[in-house]
């Protein structure tokens, strides 16, 4: 660490800030369904997730090596490029957090890195084949695979136990949810914490501190793990509410199926070095679990906004990264200007978020800012068949209380007739 310059120190700190935002932005991936079904209390859930994110950061470095030596060509890349890339990623993370949209922190980082590298050295600075095979293909495949797996698992769960005893079944699946949520948190640490390790290692390469292709130093692994764990404990309550309540209504069985499917996809990808989006994997699993239950629906208006955010993440973060790199190329004053823009932009977004705060007290509230059910959901509800005759469960207390007035007797001395129950 004796070779670290002031600029490199700024880049390392900025990378850890991004890692912190990644933590609270992606807490929903592991804990949204667990919180929404009541398996864990909100603060307990985020504390558990933070610890397991930290543990997961030490399990592998394959994704970090993909970031540090695969996305862009290391030769000729200046340290300022890394700084500009992180600015684009952080601002996009904060903006989507403000909107409560579960977008991809990973793709924000990739977009910022690609935009800054192209502005600095042209398109030759980008490894197109690596981006296609290890970023774009997993971006499409991961949510589809996780969604289909969660849908199949949900259908199988309800088929195996068609008429479960409600209390016993709910208790068992809540325990399963806690275990599967822990697995997702562990998987998140093995995948997302490594992205910051990779970006810091890339910055160290640009300064000649470590050789190209090197594994992240131990201090990088520790600092990245601590940063993402701290952000996770803060809790990204806005996105937790969207994933837990805004996409679909989940029962414990569905939550367990969604989390198990997502964790399997993430861990497999981490082992292969695929830097996929854990957010997209978990969101796809939640939607698949919602569709897997008979009568279950997905709020497609929320899902559509989420899909739009997914599509915009790479280009939007890339444009911000490219603009930031244009300024850093102007010299020290440009680097200072980018730093000021990052701090001021973050402050503005934080101030806006305080107008309607979301925290662990109201994260499970049913009022989702007037979120409509959506055209598909409304159509499904309109054609839902009526309950079978004689079904006791279909009769509510309000139905039993509904009455119609009895006819008024003609003889004032006659006692009033009882009301006729419907």
JODATA-V801405 format. One record per residue. N is the residue number from 0. PSI is psi in radians with two decimals (NA if undefined). D_LAST is the distance of its C-alpha to the last C-alpha in whole Angstrom. Layout:
n=[N;N]
psi=[PSI;PSI]
d_last=[D_LAST;D_LAST]
This chain:
n=[0;1;2;3;4;5;6;7;8;9;10;11;12;13;14;15;16;17;18;19;20;21;22;23;24;25;26;27;28;29;30;31;32;33;34;35;36;37;38;39;40;41;42;43;44;45;46;47;48;49;50;51;52;53;54;55;56;57;58;59;60;61;62;63;64;65;66;67;68;69;70;71;72;73;74;75;76;77;78;79;80;81;82;83;84;85;86;87;88;89;90;91;92;93;94;95;96;97;98;99;100;101;102;103;104;105;106;107;108;109;110;111;112;113;114;115;116;117;118;119;120;121;122;123;124;125;126;127;128;129;130;131;132;133;134;135;136;137;138;139;140;141;142;143;144;145;146;147;148;149;150;151;152;153;154;155;156;157;158;159;160;161;162;163;164;165;166;167;168;169;170;171;172;173;174;175;176;177;178;179;180;181;182;183;184;185;186;187;188;189;190;191;192;193;194;195;196;197;198;199;200;201;202;203;204;205;206;207;208;209;210;211;212;213;214;215;216;217;218;219;220;221;222;223;224;225;226;227;228;229;230;231;232;233;234;235;236;237;238;239;240;241;242;243;244;245;246;247;248;249;250;251;252;253;254;255;256;257;258;259;260;261;262;263;264;265;266;267;268;269;270;271;272;273;274;275;276;277;278;279;280;281;282;283;284;285;286;287;288;289;290;291;292;293;294;295;296;297;298;299;300;301;302;303;304;305;306;307;308;309;310;311;312;313;314;315;316;317;318;319;320;321;322;323;324;325;326;327;328;329;330;331;332;333;334;335;336;337;338;339;340;341;342;343;344;345;346;347;348;349;350;351;352;353;354;355;356;357;358;359;360;361;362;363;364;365;366;367;368;369;370;371;372;373;374;375;376;377;378;379;380;381;382;383;384;385;386;387;388;389;390;391;392;393;394;395;396;397;398;399;400;401;402;403;404;405;406;407;408;409;410;411;412;413;414;415;416;417;418;419;420;421]
psi=[-0.04;-0.24;0.05;2.15;3.07;-0.77;-0.75;-0.67;-0.70;-0.74;-0.73;-0.78;-0.74;-0.67;-0.69;-0.54;-0.75;-0.74;-0.67;-0.80;-0.61;-0.69;-0.93;-0.38;-0.59;0.16;-0.60;-0.52;-0.74;-0.63;-0.07;-0.85;-0.61;-0.70;-0.75;-0.54;-0.07;0.22;-0.61;2.62;2.61;-0.87;-0.65;-0.71;-0.82;-0.55;-0.77;-0.75;-0.68;-0.79;-0.78;-0.51;-0.72;-0.76;-0.76;-0.48;-0.37;0.01;-0.39;2.76;0.25;-0.75;-0.67;-0.68;-0.56;-0.73;-0.82;-0.42;0.31;-0.73;-0.82;2.80;2.20;-0.57;2.26;-0.04;2.22;2.76;-0.55;-0.49;-0.72;-0.72;-0.80;-0.70;-0.72;-0.60;-0.81;-0.73;-0.74;-0.81;-0.66;-0.71;-0.81;-0.67;-0.80;-0.55;-0.74;-0.67;-0.09;0.47;2.17;1.29;3.11;2.04;-0.61;-0.83;-0.50;-0.73;-0.77;-0.74;-0.81;-0.71;-0.75;-0.80;-0.76;-0.69;-0.73;-0.74;-0.60;-0.81;0.11;3.11;-0.36;-0.26;-0.16;2.34;1.66;-0.70;-0.68;-0.71;-0.73;-0.85;-0.59;-0.03;-1.04;-0.81;-0.82;-0.54;-0.61;-0.73;-0.67;-0.90;-0.57;-0.81;-0.80;-0.68;-0.79;-0.68;-0.74;-0.68;-0.80;-0.72;-0.68;-0.80;-0.75;-0.68;-0.82;-0.49;-0.68;-0.73;1.39;-0.62;1.22;2.76;2.07;-0.90;-0.83;-0.75;-0.80;-0.71;-0.75;-0.76;-0.51;-0.69;-0.71;-0.64;-0.73;-0.77;-0.80;-0.58;-0.67;-0.65;-0.70;-0.72;-0.75;-0.76;-0.68;-0.71;-0.65;-0.37;-1.00;-0.64;-0.56;-0.44;-0.68;-0.66;-0.77;-0.71;-0.63;-0.72;-0.69;-0.71;-0.67;-0.60;-0.73;-0.43;0.02;0.26;-0.70;2.78;2.63;2.45;0.03;2.67;2.71;2.38;2.81;-0.69;-0.49;-0.76;-0.79;-0.83;-0.68;-0.69;-0.73;-0.70;-0.79;-0.57;-0.71;-0.74;-0.65;-0.72;-0.54;-0.65;2.02;1.32;-0.57;-0.77;-0.56;-0.73;-0.69;-0.82;-0.57;-0.56;-0.46;-0.52;-0.76;2.95;2.07;2.49;2.86;-0.67;-0.76;-0.70;-0.74;-0.78;-0.73;-0.82;-0.70;-0.74;-0.79;-0.75;-0.70;-0.78;-0.76;-0.80;-0.71;-0.71;-0.67;-0.70;-0.62;-0.12;0.22;2.16;1.21;3.01;2.02;-0.55;-0.82;-0.65;-0.83;-0.67;-0.74;-0.67;-0.68;-0.77;-0.69;-0.71;-0.62;-0.67;-0.30;-0.40;2.36;2.18;-0.15;2.57;2.83;2.37;1.67;-0.35;-0.74;-0.75;-0.65;-0.78;-0.64;-0.74;-0.70;-0.74;-0.69;-0.79;-0.52;-0.28;-0.94;-0.94;-0.66;-0.85;-0.59;-0.71;-0.74;-0.75;-0.71;-0.75;-0.72;-0.69;-0.61;-0.69;-0.72;-0.46;-0.24;-0.16;-2.92;-0.66;-0.56;-0.70;-0.73;-0.69;-0.70;-0.72;-0.72;-0.73;-0.68;-0.83;-0.78;-0.70;-0.73;-0.70;-0.70;-0.78;-0.73;-0.73;-0.74;-0.60;-0.42;-0.22;-0.60;1.34;2.61;2.22;-2.91;-0.21;-0.64;0.26;-0.46;0.23;2.53;-0.43;1.91;0.92;0.66;0.45;2.06;2.78;-0.47;2.76;-0.79;-0.80;-0.76;-0.70;-0.71;-0.74;-0.58;-0.47;0.19;2.23;2.64;2.77;2.65;2.60;2.43;0.08;2.03;-0.62;-0.41;-0.21;2.13;2.95;-0.63;-0.59;-0.70;-0.45;-0.21;2.22;2.86;2.59;2.50;2.67;2.52;2.20;2.56;-0.51;1.99;-0.49;-0.27;2.49;2.60;2.46;2.54;2.69;2.56;2.04;2.50;NA]
d_last=[80;83;83;80;81;79;77;76;75;73;72;71;69;67;66;65;63;61;61;59;57;56;55;52;51;51;49;46;47;47;44;42;39;40;39;36;35;36;39;41;41;43;46;47;46;49;51;51;51;54;56;55;56;60;60;59;62;65;64;65;67;67;64;67;70;68;67;71;73;71;69;72;76;77;80;81;78;78;76;75;73;71;70;69;67;65;65;63;61;60;59;56;55;54;53;50;49;49;47;45;46;47;50;53;56;58;58;58;62;63;62;64;67;67;67;70;72;72;73;76;77;76;74;76;75;72;72;69;69;68;65;64;64;63;61;59;59;57;55;53;53;52;48;48;49;47;44;44;45;42;40;42;41;38;37;39;38;34;35;38;35;32;29;31;30;29;31;34;34;34;37;39;38;39;42;43;42;44;47;47;46;50;51;50;52;55;55;55;58;60;59;58;61;63;63;64;67;68;68;70;73;73;74;77;78;79;81;83;81;80;81;79;77;77;74;72;74;73;72;70;68;68;67;65;63;62;62;59;57;58;56;53;53;52;49;48;45;44;44;43;39;40;40;38;35;36;37;34;31;33;32;35;36;36;38;41;41;42;44;46;47;48;50;52;53;54;56;58;58;60;62;63;64;61;60;57;54;52;50;49;49;46;44;44;43;40;39;40;38;35;35;36;32;30;27;30;31;34;34;37;38;39;41;43;44;45;47;49;50;51;53;55;56;59;60;59;61;64;64;64;66;69;69;69;72;74;74;75;78;79;81;80;78;76;75;74;72;70;70;69;66;65;64;63;61;59;59;57;55;54;54;51;49;49;47;44;45;43;44;43;41;38;39;36;34;31;32;35;36;33;34;32;31;33;33;33;30;28;29;28;25;24;24;23;21;17;17;18;15;15;16;15;17;15;12;12;12;11;8;7;8;6;6;7;11;12;15;18;20;24;26;26;27;24;22;18;15;13;9;7;4;0]
